[in-house]
Amino acid sequence: MNKSKMYHNGFVFPVILIFSIFFIIPMVISFYFSLTVWNLDSVRFIGLDNFKTLLHSGPLITGFKNTFIYIIFGSGGVTVISFMIAVFLTSRIRTKNLLRSVVFFPNLVSSVAVGITFIALMHPSKGMINALIKALGGSSISFLGDPKIAIFSTIAVMLWKGFSIATVIYIAGITSIDPGYFEAAAIDGAHGWKKLRYITIPLTKDSINTVLMLSVIGSFRNFDLIWALTGGGPGYATDNVASSIYKQYTLGFYGLSTAGNVILLITTALLIFPLQRLLRGKGDE
């Protein structure tokens, strides 16, 4: 082995070691324990029974349905709304630096604090939002207590919490566009919507793809905000896959919960990898 190859391997081996310790080995152990009934004292191998139970589990099926609702409305909302905000914040407005700081503020607040705050704001009798609705002549709404409304109330809070990082990513993408494109478009008579459609959107596709991928992954693993806001309730109305699996852990079904995590990993991979290839393919066109 020549010195150059040894030099390169000196950087590769530590990465492989760290990746194996913190990802590969825990993943293999999780696969094994998903095939068992286990607790801190004993382990009993039962094969695929945990997976069979989960595939007929009402709460987990509800969690998957809700997760895809979060993806459609939450991820879609973050992707579109954040882009619109970023376009506004990169326009010729005097206070854009101040507004950029304000937009980033939700990311500085912990998910637990956000959940507690919106529980107070959405309270059916004492909340500020319902007080405003009543002042306008409407009737009180149980935002977090009505199973039909709770999931969309949760999505609204997720949008408020999640658009800040997405907006920053978009701003970075938009400001990296060569101003020459916009100057040439202006000379050709293109303004407003045409600049947005033919210059801004095509040249920020990488940013759009990044935001979409991150928000989709977040919809699968978003647990802390849901748990702080609703605890997955009422019933299982706002549970996603992660929170429904956590409930199994709290009941002591450790093997079942581990199998749920394996299903979550496989489902995420089956969705993310094709989506990534699709987005990259469109970006190359």
ROPATOR-244187 format. One record per atom (N, C-alpha, C): residue in one letter; x, y, z. Coordinates in steps of 0.1 Angstrom, whole numbers, padded with zeros to 4 digits, always signed. Example, Ala and Ser with C-alpha at 12.3 -4.5 7.8 and 13.67 -1.06 7.14 Angstrom:
BEGIN
A+0132-0057+0078
A+0123-0045+0078
A+0132-0033+0078
S+0128-0022+0071
S+0137-0011+0071
S+0129+0000+0079
This chain:
BEGIN
M+0009-0012+0000
M+0000+0000+0000
M+0009+0012+0000
N+0007+0021-0010
N+0015+0033-0011
N+0011+0044+0000
K+0020+0053+0002
K+0017+0063+0012
K+0005+0072+0009
S+0002+0074-0004
S-0010+0082-0007
S-0023+0075-0003
K-0023+0062-0006
K-0035+0054-0003
K-0037+0053+0013
M-0026+0051+0020
M-0026+0051+0034
M-0031+0064+0040
Y-0027+0075+0034
Y-0031+0088+0038
Y-0046+0090+0037
H-0052+0086+0026
H-0066+0087+0023
H-0074+0078+0033
N-0069+0066+0035
N-0076+0056+0044
N-0076+0061+0058
G-0066+0069+0062
G-0065+0074+0075
G-0077+0083+0078
F-0083+0090+0068
F-0095+0098+0070
F-0107+0089+0069
V-0107+0079+0061
V-0119+0071+0058
V-0122+0062+0070
F-0112+0055+0076
F-0114+0045+0086
F-0121+0051+0099
P-0118+0063+0104
P-0125+0068+0115
P-0140+0071+0112
V-0143+0075+0100
V-0157+0078+0096
V-0164+0065+0096
I-0158+0054+0090
I-0165+0041+0090
I-0167+0036+0104
L-0157+0037+0112
L-0158+0032+0126
L-0169+0039+0134
I-0170+0053+0133
I-0180+0060+0140
I-0194+0057+0134
F-0195+0056+0121
F-0208+0052+0114
F-0212+0039+0119
S-0203+0029+0120
S-0207+0016+0124
S-0211+0015+0138
I-0204+0022+0147
I-0208+0022+0161
I-0221+0028+0164
F-0224+0040+0158
F-0236+0047+0161
F-0247+0045+0152
F-0245+0038+0140
F-0257+0035+0131
F-0258+0020+0128
I-0248+0014+0122
I-0249+0001+0117
I-0252-0009+0128
I-0243-0009+0139
I-0245-0018+0150
I-0258-0017+0157
P-0262-0004+0161
P-0276-0002+0167
P-0287-0007+0158
M-0286-0005+0145
M-0296-0009+0136
M-0297-0025+0135
V-0286-0032+0135
V-0286-0046+0135
V-0292-0051+0148
I-0288-0045+0159
I-0294-0049+0172
I-0309-0047+0173
S-0313-0036+0167
S-0328-0033+0167
S-0335-0043+0159
F-0330-0047+0147
F-0336-0057+0139
F-0338-0070+0147
Y-0327-0074+0155
Y-0328-0086+0163
Y-0339-0085+0174
F-0339-0074+0181
F-0348-0072+0192
F-0363-0071+0187
S-0364-0066+0174
S-0378-0066+0169
S-0384-0079+0167
L-0376-0090+0167
L-0380-0103+0165
L-0382-0110+0179
T-0382-0103+0190
T-0383-0109+0203
T-0394-0102+0212
V-0397-0108+0223
V-0404-0102+0234
V-0393-0100+0244
W-0390-0087+0248
W-0379-0085+0257
W-0382-0074+0267
N-0375-0075+0278
N-0375-0064+0288
N-0361-0064+0294
L-0359-0057+0305
L-0346-0055+0310
L-0340-0068+0317
D-0349-0078+0318
D-0345-0091+0325
D-0344-0103+0315
S-0352-0103+0305
S-0352-0115+0296
S-0355-0111+0282
V-0351-0121+0273
V-0354-0120+0259
V-0359-0133+0254
R-0371-0132+0246
R-0376-0145+0240
R-0379-0143+0225
F-0373-0151+0217
F-0374-0150+0203
F-0388-0155+0198
I-0395-0146+0190
I-0408-0150+0185
I-0410-0148+0170
G-0399-0145+0163
G-0399-0144+0149
G-0406-0131+0145
L-0415-0133+0135
L-0422-0121+0129
L-0435-0117+0135
D-0438-0123+0147
D-0451-0121+0154
D-0453-0106+0157
N-0443-0099+0161
N-0444-0085+0164
N-0449-0077+0152
F-0443-0080+0140
F-0447-0073+0128
F-0461-0077+0124
K-0465-0089+0125
K-0479-0093+0122
K-0489-0085+0131
T-0485-0084+0144
T-0494-0077+0153
T-0495-0062+0149
L-0484-0056+0146
L-0484-0042+0143
L-0492-0039+0130
L-0491-0048+0120
L-0498-0046+0107
L-0513-0047+0109
H-0517-0052+0120
H-0532-0053+0123
H-0535-0044+0135
S-0526-0035+0138
S-0528-0026+0150
S-0535-0013+0145
G-0546-0011+0151
G-0554+0002+0148
G-0546+0014+0150
P-0540+0016+0162
P-0532+0028+0165
P-0521+0031+0155
L-0514+0020+0151
L-0502+0022+0142
L-0508+0026+0128
I-0518+0019+0124
I-0524+0023+0111
I-0529+0037+0111
T-0535+0041+0122
T-0539+0055+0123
T-0527+0065+0123
G-0516+0060+0130
G-0504+0068+0130
G-0499+0070+0116
F-0499+0060+0107
F-0494+0061+0094
F-0503+0070+0085
K-0516+0069+0087
K-0526+0077+0080
K-0523+0092+0083
N-0522+0094+0096
N-0519+0108+0101
N-0506+0113+0096
T-0496+0104+0095
T-0483+0109+0090
T-0483+0113+0076
F-0491+0107+0068
F-0492+0111+0054
F-0501+0124+0053
I-0510+0126+0062
I-0517+0139+0063
I-0507+0150+0066
Y-0498+0147+0076
Y-0488+0157+0079
Y-0479+0160+0067
I-0476+0149+0060
I-0467+0151+0048
I-0474+0160+0038
I-0486+0157+0035
I-0493+0164+0024
I-0495+0179+0028
F-0501+0181+0040
F-0504+0195+0043
F-0493+0202+0050
G-0486+0194+0059
G-0475+0201+0066
G-0463+0203+0058
S-0458+0193+0051
S-0446+0194+0042
S-0449+0203+0031
G-0461+0201+0025
G-0465+0209+0013
G-0466+0224+0017
G-0472+0226+0029
G-0474+0240+0034
G-0461+0247+0036
V-0452+0240+0043
V-0439+0245+0046
V-0431+0249+0033
T-0432+0240+0024
T-0424+0242+0011
T-0429+0254+0004
V-0442+0256+0003
V-0448+0267-0005
V-0448+0280+0003
I-0452+0280+0015
I-0453+0292+0023
I-0439+0298+0026
S-0430+0289+0029
S-0416+0294+0032
S-0410+0300+0019
F-0413+0295+0008
F-0408+0300-0005
F-0414+0314-0007
M-0427+0316-0005
M-0433+0329-0007
M-0427+0339+0003
I-0425+0335+0015
I-0419+0344+0025
I-0405+0348+0021
A-0397+0338+0016
A-0383+0341+0012
A-0383+0350+0000
V-0392+0349-0010
V-0392+0358-0021
V-0395+0372-0016
F-0404+0373-0007
F-0407+0386-0001
F-0395+0393+0006
L-0388+0384+0014
L-0377+0389+0022
L-0364+0391+0014
T-0364+0388+0001
T-0353+0391-0008
T-0357+0402-0018
S-0368+0407-0016
S-0372+0418-0025
S-0367+0432-0020
R-0370+0442-0026
R-0364+0455-0022
R-0373+0462-0011
I-0373+0456+0001
I-0379+0462+0012
I-0369+0467+0022
R-0372+0478+0029
R-0362+0484+0037
R-0359+0476+0050
T-0369+0470+0055
T-0368+0463+0068
T-0366+0448+0067
K-0360+0444+0055
K-0359+0429+0053
K-0350+0422+0063
N-0339+0429+0067
N-0330+0423+0077
N-0337+0421+0090
L-0345+0431+0095
L-0352+0429+0107
L-0362+0418+0106
L-0369+0417+0095
L-0380+0407+0092
L-0373+0393+0092
R-0361+0392+0086
R-0354+0379+0085
R-0352+0374+0100
S-0348+0383+0108
S-0345+0379+0122
S-0358+0375+0129
V-0369+0382+0126
V-0382+0378+0132
V-0387+0364+0127
V-0385+0362+0114
V-0389+0349+0108
V-0381+0338+0114
F-0368+0340+0118
F-0360+0329+0123
F-0364+0326+0138
F-0371+0335+0144
F-0374+0334+0159
F-0380+0320+0162
P-0390+0315+0155
P-0397+0302+0159
P-0387+0291+0161
N-0376+0291+0153
N-0366+0280+0154
N-0358+0281+0167
L-0358+0292+0174
L-0351+0294+0186
L-0358+0289+0198
V-0371+0287+0196
V-0380+0283+0207
V-0381+0267+0207
S-0380+0261+0219
S-0381+0246+0219
S-0395+0242+0216
S-0396+0230+0211
S-0409+0224+0207
S-0418+0223+0219
V-0413+0220+0231
V-0421+0219+0243
V-0427+0232+0246
A-0419+0243+0245
A-0424+0256+0248
A-0434+0260+0238
V-0432+0257+0226
V-0442+0260+0215
V-0455+0253+0218
G-0454+0240+0222
G-0466+0232+0225
G-0474+0238+0236
I-0467+0242+0247
I-0474+0248+0259
I-0480+0261+0255
T-0473+0269+0248
T-0478+0282+0244
T-0491+0281+0236
F-0491+0272+0226
F-0503+0271+0217
F-0515+0263+0224
I-0512+0255+0234
I-0522+0250+0243
I-0530+0261+0249
A-0523+0271+0254
A-0529+0283+0261
A-0536+0291+0251
L-0530+0293+0239
L-0536+0302+0229
L-0549+0296+0223
M-0549+0282+0222
M-0561+0275+0216
M-0571+0270+0226
H-0569+0274+0239
H-0579+0269+0249
H-0593+0273+0245
P-0602+0263+0247
P-0616+0266+0242
P-0623+0277+0249
S-0620+0280+0261
S-0627+0291+0268
S-0618+0303+0272
K-0605+0301+0275
K-0597+0311+0279
K-0586+0315+0269
G-0585+0308+0258
G-0575+0311+0248
G-0577+0324+0240
M-0566+0330+0236
M-0567+0343+0229
M-0573+0341+0216
I-0571+0330+0209
I-0577+0328+0196
I-0592+0327+0196
N-0597+0319+0206
N-0612+0319+0207
N-0617+0332+0212
A-0610+0339+0220
A-0615+0352+0225
A-0617+0362+0213
L-0607+0361+0203
L-0608+0369+0191
L-0620+0364+0183
I-0622+0351+0181
I-0633+0346+0174
I-0646+0350+0180
K-0648+0350+0193
K-0660+0354+0199
K-0662+0369+0197
A-0651+0377+0198
A-0652+0392+0196
A-0657+0395+0182
L-0655+0386+0172
L-0659+0388+0158
L-0673+0382+0156
G-0679+0377+0167
G-0692+0371+0166
G-0693+0356+0164
G-0682+0349+0164
G-0682+0335+0162
G-0684+0327+0175
S-0684+0314+0174
S-0685+0306+0186
S-0672+0299+0189
S-0670+0295+0201
S-0658+0289+0205
S-0655+0276+0198
I-0642+0274+0195
I-0638+0262+0187
I-0628+0254+0196
S-0631+0241+0197
S-0622+0232+0205
S-0610+0227+0195
F-0600+0235+0194
F-0590+0233+0184
F-0583+0219+0186
L-0580+0217+0199
L-0572+0205+0202
L-0580+0194+0209
G-0593+0196+0211
G-0602+0186+0217
G-0611+0179+0207
D-0614+0185+0196
D-0622+0179+0185
D-0613+0170+0176
P-0616+0157+0176
P-0608+0148+0168
P-0607+0152+0153
K-0618+0159+0148
K-0618+0163+0134
K-0609+0175+0131
I-0607+0183+0141
I-0600+0196+0139
I-0586+0195+0145
A-0584+0186+0155
A-0571+0186+0162
A-0559+0184+0153
I-0560+0175+0143
I-0548+0173+0135
I-0545+0185+0126
F-0555+0192+0122
F-0552+0204+0114
F-0547+0216+0123
S-0551+0216+0135
S-0546+0226+0145
S-0531+0223+0147
T-0528+0210+0148
T-0514+0206+0150
T-0506+0209+0138
I-0511+0207+0126
I-0504+0211+0114
I-0501+0226+0113
A-0511+0234+0118
A-0509+0248+0118
A-0497+0252+0127
V-0496+0246+0139
V-0485+0248+0148
V-0472+0244+0142
M-0472+0232+0135
M-0460+0227+0128
M-0455+0237+0118
L-0465+0243+0110
L-0461+0252+0100
L-0454+0264+0107
W-0460+0269+0118
W-0454+0281+0124
W-0440+0278+0129
K-0438+0265+0134
K-0425+0261+0140
K-0415+0258+0129
G-0420+0253+0118
G-0411+0248+0108
G-0407+0257+0096
F-0414+0268+0094
F-0411+0276+0082
F-0398+0284+0083
S-0393+0286+0095
S-0381+0295+0097
S-0369+0289+0090
I-0365+0277+0093
I-0354+0270+0087
I-0355+0270+0072
A-0367+0266+0068
A-0370+0265+0053
A-0368+0278+0046
T-0373+0289+0053
T-0372+0302+0047
T-0357+0306+0046
V-0349+0303+0056
V-0335+0306+0055
V-0328+0298+0044
I-0332+0286+0042
I-0326+0278+0030
I-0330+0285+0017
Y-0342+0289+0016
Y-0347+0295+0004
Y-0340+0309+0001
I-0338+0316+0012
I-0331+0329+0011
I-0317+0327+0006
A-0310+0317+0011
A-0297+0314+0006
A-0297+0311-0008
G-0307+0303-0013
G-0307+0299-0027
G-0310+0311-0036
I-0320+0319-0032
I-0324+0330-0040
I-0313+0341-0041
T-0306+0344-0030
T-0295+0354-0030
T-0283+0349-0038
S-0282+0336-0040
S-0270+0331-0047
S-0272+0332-0063
I-0284+0335-0067
I-0287+0337-0081
I-0280+0349-0087
D-0273+0347-0098
D-0266+0358-0104
D-0276+0369-0108
P-0274+0382-0103
P-0283+0393-0106
P-0284+0395-0121
G-0274+0391-0129
G-0274+0393-0143
G-0286+0387-0150
Y-0291+0375-0144
Y-0303+0369-0150
Y-0315+0378-0149
F-0317+0385-0137
F-0328+0394-0135
F-0327+0406-0144
E-0314+0411-0146
E-0312+0423-0154
E-0315+0420-0168
A-0311+0408-0173
A-0314+0404-0187
A-0329+0402-0189
A-0336+0397-0179
A-0350+0395-0180
A-0358+0408-0180
A-0353+0418-0172
A-0359+0431-0172
A-0357+0438-0186
I-0346+0436-0192
I-0343+0442-0205
I-0353+0436-0215
D-0356+0423-0214
D-0365+0417-0223
D-0380+0419-0219
G-0382+0427-0209
G-0396+0431-0205
G-0403+0421-0195
A-0395+0412-0189
A-0401+0403-0179
A-0401+0409-0166
H-0412+0409-0159
H-0413+0415-0145
H-0422+0405-0137
G-0420+0407-0124
G-0429+0401-0114
G-0430+0386-0116
W-0442+0381-0120
W-0445+0367-0120
W-0436+0360-0130
K-0432+0366-0142
K-0424+0359-0152
K-0410+0357-0146
K-0405+0367-0139
K-0391+0365-0133
K-0392+0354-0123
L-0402+0353-0115
L-0404+0342-0105
L-0405+0329-0112
R-0413+0328-0122
R-0415+0315-0129
R-0403+0310-0137
Y-0397+0319-0144
Y-0387+0315-0154
Y-0372+0316-0148
I-0370+0323-0137
I-0357+0325-0132
I-0356+0320-0118
T-0364+0326-0108
T-0362+0322-0094
T-0365+0308-0091
I-0377+0303-0096
I-0381+0289-0093
I-0371+0279-0099
P-0368+0280-0112
P-0358+0270-0118
P-0344+0270-0111
L-0339+0282-0108
L-0326+0283-0102
L-0325+0281-0087
T-0337+0278-0081
T-0337+0275-0067
T-0343+0260-0065
K-0342+0252-0075
K-0348+0239-0074
K-0340+0231-0064
D-0327+0232-0062
D-0320+0225-0052
D-0325+0229-0038
S-0327+0241-0036
S-0332+0246-0023
S-0346+0240-0021
I-0355+0240-0031
I-0368+0235-0029
I-0368+0220-0026
N-0359+0213-0033
N-0358+0199-0031
N-0353+0196-0017
T-0344+0204-0012
T-0338+0202+0002
T-0349+0204+0012
V-0357+0215+0011
V-0367+0218+0020
V-0378+0207+0020
L-0382+0202+0008
L-0392+0192+0007
L-0387+0179+0014
M-0375+0175+0011
M-0369+0163+0017
M-0369+0164+0032
L-0364+0175+0037
L-0363+0177+0052
L-0376+0177+0059
S-0386+0183+0052
S-0399+0184+0058
S-0406+0170+0058
V-0404+0162+0047
V-0410+0149+0047
V-0404+0140+0058
I-0391+0140+0059
I-0385+0132+0069
I-0390+0137+0083
G-0391+0150+0085
G-0396+0155+0098
G-0410+0151+0101
S-0418+0149+0091
S-0432+0144+0093
S-0432+0130+0099
F-0422+0122+0095
F-0421+0109+0101
F-0416+0109+0115
R-0406+0117+0118
R-0400+0116+0131
R-0404+0128+0140
N-0413+0136+0136
N-0417+0147+0145
N-0425+0142+0157
F-0419+0142+0168
F-0425+0136+0180
F-0427+0146+0191
D-0417+0154+0194
D-0417+0163+0206
D-0428+0173+0205
L-0431+0179+0193
L-0441+0189+0192
L-0455+0183+0194
I-0457+0172+0188
I-0470+0165+0189
I-0473+0161+0203
W-0463+0156+0210
W-0464+0151+0223
W-0467+0162+0233
A-0460+0174+0231
A-0462+0185+0240
A-0475+0192+0237
L-0480+0191+0225
L-0492+0198+0221
L-0505+0190+0225
T-0505+0178+0221
T-0517+0170+0222
T-0515+0156+0229
G-0502+0152+0230
G-0500+0138+0235
G-0505+0127+0225
G-0507+0131+0213
G-0513+0122+0203
G-0528+0122+0203
G-0534+0129+0212
G-0549+0128+0213
G-0556+0139+0205
P-0569+0140+0207
P-0577+0131+0215
P-0578+0117+0210
G-0576+0107+0218
G-0575+0093+0214
G-0562+0092+0206
Y-0563+0088+0193
Y-0551+0087+0184
Y-0552+0097+0173
A-0560+0107+0175
A-0564+0116+0163
A-0552+0124+0158
T-0542+0127+0166
T-0530+0135+0161
T-0517+0127+0161
D-0518+0114+0165
D-0506+0106+0165
D-0500+0105+0151
N-0487+0105+0150
N-0480+0101+0138
N-0473+0087+0142
V-0465+0082+0133
V-0459+0069+0136
V-0450+0069+0148
A-0442+0079+0149
A-0433+0080+0161
A-0440+0081+0174
S-0451+0089+0175
S-0458+0090+0188
S-0466+0077+0191
S-0471+0071+0181
S-0479+0058+0184
S-0469+0047+0188
I-0457+0047+0183
I-0447+0037+0187
I-0443+0040+0202
Y-0441+0053+0205
Y-0437+0057+0218
Y-0447+0052+0229
K-0460+0053+0225
K-0471+0048+0234
K-0469+0033+0237
Q-0465+0026+0228
Q-0462+0011+0230
Q-0451+0009+0240
Y-0440+0018+0239
Y-0430+0017+0249
Y-0435+0020+0263
T-0443+0030+0264
T-0448+0034+0278
T-0457+0023+0284
L-0463+0014+0275
L-0471+0003+0280
L-0462-0009+0283
G-0449-0009+0280
G-0440-0020+0283
G-0439-0030+0272
F-0444-0027+0260
F-0443-0036+0248
F-0430-0032+0241
Y-0419-0036+0246
Y-0406-0031+0241
Y-0403-0038+0227
G-0405-0051+0226
G-0403-0058+0213
G-0412-0052+0203
L-0425-0050+0206
L-0434-0045+0196
L-0430-0031+0192
S-0426-0023+0201
S-0422-0009+0198
S-0409-0009+0189
T-0400-0018+0192
T-0388-0019+0184
T-0391-0024+0170
A-0401-0033+0168
A-0405-0037+0155
A-0412-0025+0148
G-0419-0016+0155
G-0425-0004+0150
G-0414+0005+0144
N-0403+0006+0152
N-0392+0015+0147
N-0386+0009+0134
V-0385-0004+0133
V-0380-0010+0121
V-0389-0007+0109
I-0402-0008+0112
I-0412-0005+0101
I-0411+0010+0097
L-0409+0018+0107
L-0407+0032+0104
L-0395+0035+0096
L-0384+0028+0099
L-0371+0030+0091
L-0373+0025+0077
I-0379+0014+0075
I-0382+0008+0062
I-0391+0017+0053
T-0402+0022+0060
T-0412+0030+0053
T-0405+0043+0049
T-0398+0049+0058
T-0391+0062+0054
T-0381+0060+0042
A-0374+0049+0043
A-0364+0046+0032
A-0372+0044+0019
L-0383+0036+0019
L-0390+0034+0007
L-0397+0046+0001
L-0399+0056+0009
L-0405+0068+0004
L-0394+0078+0000
I-0384+0080+0008
I-0374+0090+0006
I-0365+0088-0006
F-0360+0075-0007
F-0351+0072-0018
F-0357+0074-0032
P-0369+0069-0035
P-0375+0072-0048
P-0378+0087-0050
L-0382+0094-0039
L-0385+0108-0040
L-0373+0116-0043
Q-0362+0112-0037
Q-0349+0118-0039
Q-0344+0117-0054
R-0346+0105-0059
R-0342+0102-0073
R-0351+0110-0082
L-0364+0111-0079
L-0374+0118-0087
L-0370+0133-0087
L-0367+0139-0076
L-0364+0153-0075
L-0351+0156-0082
R-0341+0147-0080
R-0328+0149-0087
R-0330+0148-0102
G-0338+0139-0107
G-0341+0138-0121
G-0347+0150-0127
K-0356+0156-0119
K-0363+0168-0124
K-0353+0180-0124
G-0344+0180-0114
G-0335+0190-0113
G-0324+0190-0124
D-0322+0178-0130
D-0312+0177-0141
D-0318+0180-0155
E-0331+0181-0155
E-0337+0183-0168
E-0335+0198-0173
